[in-house]
């Protein structure tokens, strides 16, 4: 299966799931957001820290080599 076909199928399926969740009213519940936000904050923070651990040494090394 071609990559663009898989991307299109994924896009359509995710849009359908989003419409279904929105129509069911599940996304409006406060308990759902209270449960998922701490997890998203942790994952997002870990991602930013990982990117920082890679980028900062590269920038410092580039500055040192250029000087």
C-alpha positions as CSV (number, residue, x, y, z in Angstrom):
1,X,0.0,0.0,0.0
2,X,1.3,3.4,-1.0
3,X,2.3,5.9,1.7
4,X,-0.2,8.5,0.6
5,X,-3.0,5.9,0.7
6,X,-2.1,5.0,4.3
7,X,-1.9,8.7,5.3
8,X,-5.3,9.4,3.7
9,X,-6.9,6.4,5.5
10,X,-5.4,7.5,8.8
11,X,-6.7,11.1,8.3
12,X,-10.2,9.9,7.5
13,X,-10.3,7.5,10.4
14,X,-9.1,10.1,12.9
15,X,-11.6,12.6,11.6
16,X,-14.4,10.0,12.0
17,X,-13.2,9.2,15.6
18,X,-13.1,12.9,16.4
19,X,-16.6,13.5,15.1
20,X,-17.9,10.5,17.0
21,X,-16.3,11.5,20.3
22,X,-17.6,15.1,19.9
23,X,-21.1,13.8,19.1
24,X,-21.1,11.5,22.1
25,X,-20.3,14.3,24.5
26,X,-17.4,12.4,26.0
27,X,-14.9,15.2,25.2
28,X,-17.0,17.6,27.3
29,X,-16.6,15.8,30.6
30,X,-14.3,17.4,33.1
31,X,-13.0,14.1,34.4
32,X,-11.5,13.2,31.0
33,X,-9.6,16.4,30.8
34,X,-8.4,16.2,34.4
35,X,-7.0,12.7,33.7
36,X,-5.4,13.4,30.3
37,X,-3.8,16.8,31.0
38,X,-1.1,15.7,33.5
39,X,-0.1,12.9,31.1
40,X,0.2,15.3,28.2
41,X,2.1,17.8,30.3
42,X,4.6,15.1,31.3
43,X,5.1,13.8,27.7
44,X,5.4,17.3,26.3
45,X,7.9,18.4,29.0
46,X,10.0,15.2,28.4
47,X,10.0,15.9,24.7
48,X,11.2,19.5,25.2
49,X,13.9,18.3,27.6
50,X,15.1,15.7,25.1
51,X,15.2,18.2,22.3
52,X,17.2,20.6,24.6
53,X,19.7,17.9,25.5
54,X,20.4,17.4,21.8
55,X,20.3,21.0,20.5
56,X,22.3,22.8,23.2
57,X,25.5,20.7,22.8
58,X,25.3,21.0,19.0
59,X,25.0,24.8,19.3
60,X,27.8,25.0,21.8
61,X,30.1,22.7,19.7
62,X,29.3,24.8,16.5
63,X,30.2,28.0,18.3
64,X,33.4,26.5,19.7
65,X,34.4,25.2,16.3
66,X,33.6,28.4,14.5
67,X,35.6,30.6,16.9
